[in-house]
Amino acid sequence: MTRAPARLAALALATVLLAPACSLFHRRHAPATPAPVDLNRASLRTLEKLPGITPSMARRIVDGRPYEEPRELVTRGILTERELDRILDRVVVDTRAR
């Protein structure tokens, strides 16, 4: 008789520890994609959060405003083609922001 409470306690402890790891209890959500960053409006801090963008690159981006398209970052010598490729899917240019 004394083994039943111990087994029940062990089962309860196992349930508490293992249930959060079970995929049946997790909702599947698509990974959140960050909102695109407008090169003509974004703050320095926002630009610095883009992959591979250093504070000095962010400053050059801000100083080079306004832009008509993201590729101008390369044609104006602000970023290299490789640097632009890292952020191209995360940036936009709103020409109305000028």
N, C-alpha and C positions, 0 to 999 in steps of 0.2 A: 503493500500500500504506500509506503513512503517513497517508492521509486516513481510513482505516477506524477506527483507534483514537481519532482526534479526534471522529469522528461518534458512535462508541460512548460516549465520555465526555460529549458534549453530550446524547445521548439519556438517559443515566443521570442527568445533572444535571436535565434537564427532568422526568424521572419523579419524582425526589426532591422537586422544588419544586412540581409540580402535583398529585401524587397526594393529598396531604392536603386539597386544595381540592375534589377530585372527590366528588360526592355518593354515589358507589357505595361509598365507604369509610366513610361515616358511618352510624351506626345512628340510626334515627329513634326518638326517645323523646318521649312526651308531656311537655309542660312540667310541671315539678314544682309542685304547688300546695302552698302552705305549710299546715301544720297549723293548724286554727282556734285562736284565742287565747281562753282563758276569762277573761272580764272579772272574775270573782271570785277568780282565782288568779294571774293574770299579774303578772310583775314590772314595775317602772317601765320598765326598758330594753326589755322585750318590747313593752309598749304603745307606746313611742316609735318602734318600728320599723314600726308600722302607718302606712299612707299618710296624711299630713296631720296626724298626732298630734304635737303639740309636747310638750316636757317639762312645761309647766304643765298642759296638757290631761291628760297621763298622771297627774299628781299628783291632779287633780280626780277622775279615774276611780277611782283607788285610794282616795281619801278618801271617796268616795260608796258604797263597798261596804257590804253585799251588794246584788246585783241579782237580780231575778226574770226579766227579759228585757232584751235590748239596747236596746229603745226607751225604757227608763227613763233612759238617758243624755240624751235630749231632754226628757222630761217633768220631769226634775229640774233642767234648765238647765245640764247639764254640757257638752253638745255641741249644736250646731245640727243641724237636720235634714240639711242639706247635708254637714256633717262626718260624721254617722252614716252617710249613704249611701255615703261613700267606704270605710268599713270594715265595713259590715254583712255582706258576704259572707265576712269573715275572722274574725268574732268569734262566740262562743257564750257562753251562761251555763249553768254547771253549778250547779244549786241545791243539790246535795249538798255543795258546797265551802264552805258557810257555816258 
